[in-house]
Amino acid sequence: MTVSVWLLTAALALTGPDGTQATANAAPPAKSRTRATRGSDVDKPSAAVARSGDSSADPATIDDCIVTLIDVVDVAAQEAGLLTELDVHEGSEIKEGAAIAQINDSKVQMAKKVAEAEHQVALAEAENDIAVRYSQKASEVAKQDYRVHLEANQKVPGSTPATELEKLKLQWQKAELEIEKAQLEQKIAALTAESKEASVEAADDDIHRRKVLAPLDGIVAEVFKHAGEWVNPGDRVVQMLRMNRLRVEGSLNIKKLSPAEVVGRPVKVIAMTTGGKQEVFEGKVEFVDVRVLEGDVCRIKAEVTNREVDGAWTLLPGTTVKMIIESGAPRLTDRSRR
């Protein structure tokens, strides 16, 4: 009986729960499945490998840069007066030197006419050499008269009294001095003409200062004054924005790229415009801040050339762009700037 129980127990140990025979080869398939699972994990790209394709892993590429304006200019009046004309409105695109507004200049225009007339008179006096030529002729006559009487007195002593000879000599010397006086007066007239010319130039400057002109190429963002209003020196008339050149600002990781490697280098700025279109702009690194911020980064600024398509600027201030620094390219000077 005891032997029968032992044999039954051994048979149950070698039989599976479903009645099939359990063998020593049942365990290895589990191990092979474990290897297959591990093998599938290796085939998947790791997080580090995935990040290596991201632009943030490239030290020469800076994401999340902001486009800002370089020049925002409040164009002011230089002289007090009534605005008689205003030739622009918000959104007007104007070139440097173009007229924006006009301050009443009727009074200074009259002052210019007076100055021009005085200048013409002074020029005529400076060019007039009649007094000089007359004095020269008078000197020649006085000299000749003196010599005639002197020679006659030598031939016939006493024919001309000594006192008379002295008077004739004095007349000759006076005529010589009259030449110098006439020449001096002509020189003074020339200097007067120069001063009158300066008065004309001053009047021109007064007229020019009453013109409000564009100091740069740009667009009018805001209009503060209108025709018919009074302005004082320093009053803002319009605000202008430069759009043909913009600044791109970002953060440079100094552990990945030294500031010395990027200053003056060319850059490419990639922006996504309306409709998902990608646009590329070229420029140059102009500034890297020496102050290192938290996270071992410092501010970097580049200036890029904008372009206009169908009357609208492509790159706009406030947008977020990507900046690629061409650190291996030669540094750009002002002359070689793209």
C-alpha positions, 0 to 999 in steps of 0.5 A: 500500500505504501509503495502504491501511494508513492507511485501515484504521487510521482505520476501526478508531479510529472503530469500537467494540470490539463493532463498532458505530460510535463517535460523539461523543455517547457521552461526554455520557451518562456526564456526565449519570449523574454529575450524577444521582448528585450530585443524589441526594446532595443529596436525602439529609438531611445529618448536621447537619440530622438532628441539628437535630431531636435534643433536644440541639440545643435549648438549653432541653432537657437529656437524660440527667438523673437523678432524685434524692431531696431528703430522706433522713431518719434518724429518731432517738430523743430520749430513752433508754428501752425501745421499747414500740411500733413502728407502721411497717414497711419500705414504710409510707407515713406523714404528717408528725407520725404516730407511728412508735414509742413509748418507755416514758414511765410515769415521766414520766406520773406526774411530770406528774400530780404537777405538775398537782396542784401547779398546781391547789393553787397556782391555788386559793391564787392565787384565794383572796382571803379573807385580803385581804378579812379584812384590809380588814374588820379595817382598817375596824374598827380605823380606826372604833375609833380615831376613836370614842375620838378624838372622845370624847377631843375632847368630854371631854378625858382620857376616853381617855389619849393612850397608849391613842389611840396604841395604837388608831392603831397597830392601825389602821395594822397592819390597813392593812399586813395588807391589803398583806401579804395582797395580796402573798401572793396575788400570790406564789401567782399566780406559784407557779401559773405556775411549776407550770403550767410544770412541767406543760408540761415534763412534757408535753414529756418525754412528747412527746420519748418519741414518735418522730414522722414529720418529713415525708410519706414512706415508710419505707425501713429499720427499725433498731430494733424493739419491746422494744429499748433506745434511747439519744438519737440512735439511729436508729429508721427511715429515711424518704424524701420521695417527693412532691417529687424533684430532677432533676439535669442539665448545662446548657451555658452557651454555649447558655443562660445560668444567669441565664435559667433560675433560677426558671423552670418546667420539664417533666420527661419520663420513660418509665415501665414499659410505655413510657408517657411521663409529664410532671411539672412543677417549677421550677429551684432551683439552677444551680452557679456552678462551670463544669465541663469542656465549658462545662457546669454542674450544674442542679437542679430540684424536681418534684412527683411523683404517686401512682397506685394506691398507687405513686409514678410518678417514681422516684429513679435514673431517667433523664429529659429536662428541658425548661426553659421559659425564656420563662415567668415565674419561679416563686416559692414561692407560684406553684410548680406 
